[in-house]
């Protein structure tokens, strides 16, 4: 399990450093430290890739899986008019034990707050589901679409997001 966790973390770090294959070319982004900004006017298109499901395991393994899932880095994007919401949410997720590598603003027609996972990165779907279980303000978990910035899990906050 530890080796699997390290492999997932390594793939996630590589994916964050080599985003060219996963980001739409017409997306504009700037990055300063953790903060980034992305804008896209196209509507969301779900990826056609299917993620593999996992069978249930004993409780002890589930507990370890939750810890391993938290090693998967997050990108948090604010798709609302509330200034600073992505930073606030990033702080909330970090307080819950997650690692946020970037946060910023985003513009797109997103239905509800969602954790988008990259189906090509092992463990990203499980991490997105674990994040949703820990933070019920995340209404959905879906495969990422091309206009999102790269990352194993990208959380897009919409007006339905609350930090309660």
C-alpha positions as MATLAB code, in Angstrom:
seq = 'XXXXXXXXXXXXXXXXXXXXXXXXXXXXXXXXXXXXXXXXXXXXXXXXXXXXXXXXXXXXXXXXXXXXXXXXXXXXXXXXXXXXXXXXXXXXXXXXXXXXXXXXXXXXXXXXXXXXXXXXXXXXXXXXXXXXXXXXXXXXXXXXXXXXXXXXXXXXXXXXXXXX';
ca = [
       0.000    0.000    0.000;
       2.817    2.401    0.843;
       4.466    1.746   -2.525;
       1.159    2.406   -4.284;
       0.764    5.659   -2.389;
       4.271    6.764   -3.313;
       3.646    5.846   -6.947;
       0.430    7.916   -6.989;
       2.210   10.875   -5.420;
       5.068   10.635   -7.936;
       2.666   10.531  -10.887;
       0.730   13.482   -9.448;
       3.878   15.578   -9.052;
       4.994   14.751  -12.581;
       1.530   15.613  -13.921;
       1.613   18.981  -12.186;
       5.051   19.773  -13.604;
       4.272   18.516  -17.124;
       0.781   19.905  -17.861;
       1.143   20.294  -21.651;
      -0.706   17.120  -22.506;
      -3.702   17.899  -20.312;
      -4.548   21.592  -20.761;
      -6.440   23.204  -23.618;
      -4.124   25.444  -25.644;
      -6.525   28.400  -25.643;
      -6.743   28.585  -21.845;
      -5.122   31.638  -20.302;
      -3.393   31.169  -16.968;
      -0.980   33.010  -14.737;
       0.744   31.656  -11.688;
       2.212   33.418   -8.665;
       3.179   31.063   -5.862;
       0.107   28.974   -5.179;
      -2.323   31.322   -6.886;
      -3.371   30.817  -10.493;
      -6.083   32.141  -12.738;
      -7.788   30.340  -15.595;
     -10.497   31.483  -17.982;
     -12.497   29.536  -20.530;
     -15.719   30.393  -22.294;
     -16.555   26.944  -23.614;
     -19.034   24.714  -21.831;
     -17.985   21.667  -19.873;
     -17.496   18.443  -21.820;
     -17.050   15.286  -19.788;
     -14.094   13.127  -20.729;
     -14.889    9.887  -22.535;
     -12.323    8.020  -20.435;
     -13.795    5.708  -17.839;
     -12.211    5.228  -14.437;
     -11.929    1.790  -12.971;
     -13.934    1.020   -9.863;
     -12.449   -0.385   -6.666;
     -13.821   -3.229   -4.646;
     -14.528   -2.702   -0.997;
     -11.747   -3.601    1.430;
     -11.618   -4.101    5.187;
     -12.065   -1.034    7.384;
      -8.367   -0.796    8.235;
      -7.463   -0.592    4.533;
     -10.168    2.055    3.985;
      -8.612    4.180    6.726;
      -5.190    3.862    5.095;
      -6.712    4.604    1.674;
      -8.130    7.842    3.046;
      -4.674    8.904    4.224;
      -3.175    7.928    0.848;
      -5.930    9.817   -0.997;
      -5.021   12.983    0.882;
      -1.539   12.772   -0.676;
      -3.105   13.537   -4.074;
      -2.667   17.292   -4.697;
      -5.621   19.585   -5.345;
      -6.197   22.624   -7.537;
      -9.034   24.874   -6.275;
     -10.828   27.265   -8.637;
     -13.399   29.949   -7.817;
     -16.221   30.027  -10.388;
     -18.267   32.567   -8.387;
     -18.392   36.323   -7.859;
     -17.198   35.892   -4.232;
     -13.710   37.383   -4.011;
     -11.125   35.144   -2.349;
     -13.350   32.051   -2.176;
     -10.722   29.747   -3.729;
      -8.135   30.785   -1.132;
     -10.633   30.267    1.705;
     -11.591   26.831    0.385;
      -7.912   25.928   -0.132;
      -7.242   26.802    3.514;
     -10.234   24.663    4.578;
      -9.014   21.674    2.548;
      -5.467   22.083    3.890;
      -6.836   22.216    7.455;
      -8.485   18.875    6.669;
      -5.123   17.341    5.752;
      -5.114   17.871    1.970;
      -2.379   19.495   -0.132;
      -3.439   22.389   -2.371;
      -0.862   23.217   -5.031;
      -2.738   26.063   -6.742;
      -5.861   28.154   -6.387;
      -7.387   30.907   -8.458;
     -10.361   32.061  -10.464;
     -12.195   30.296  -13.270;
     -15.066   31.145  -15.588;
     -17.206   28.442  -17.158;
     -20.750   27.086  -17.054;
     -20.348   24.642  -14.183;
     -23.576   23.164  -12.787;
     -22.538   22.766   -9.138;
     -19.417   22.544   -6.999;
     -17.477   19.576   -8.313;
     -14.213   17.704   -7.799;
     -12.966   16.829  -11.282;
     -10.440   13.984  -11.397;
      -8.006   13.028  -14.134;
      -8.899    9.448  -15.167;
      -5.361    8.922  -16.476;
      -3.880    9.390  -12.980;
      -4.156    6.373  -10.727;
      -5.914    7.147   -7.449;
      -7.325   10.510   -8.530;
     -10.960    9.310   -8.590;
     -10.625    7.745   -5.141;
      -9.067   10.972   -3.858;
     -11.893   13.079   -5.307;
     -14.470   10.783   -3.688;
     -12.634   10.941   -0.332;
     -12.545   14.741   -0.571;
     -16.296   14.803   -1.262;
     -16.982   12.543    1.730;
     -14.943   14.830    3.972;
     -16.419   18.044    2.527;
     -20.088   17.528    1.553;
     -20.177   21.038    0.048;
     -18.601   19.304   -2.976;
     -21.778   18.155   -4.695;
     -20.331   16.035   -7.511;
     -17.283   14.035   -8.602;
     -16.720   13.824  -12.361;
     -13.916   13.095  -14.853;
     -12.057   16.285  -15.815;
     -12.658   18.025  -19.133;
     -10.043   19.538  -21.436;
     -10.509   23.206  -20.505;
      -9.563   22.654  -16.849;
      -5.989   23.184  -15.716;
      -4.052   19.974  -15.217;
      -3.996   18.222  -11.898;
      -5.067   14.936  -10.404;
      -8.070   16.640   -8.730;
      -9.424   20.077   -9.678;
     -12.171   21.462   -7.433;
     -14.388   24.068   -9.092;
     -16.434   26.108   -6.606;
     -19.824   27.417   -7.734;
     -22.393   29.614   -5.940;
     -23.786   26.538   -4.126;
     -20.492   26.077   -2.227;
     -20.584   26.760    1.499;
     -17.862   26.090    4.054;
     -20.178   24.975    6.847;
];
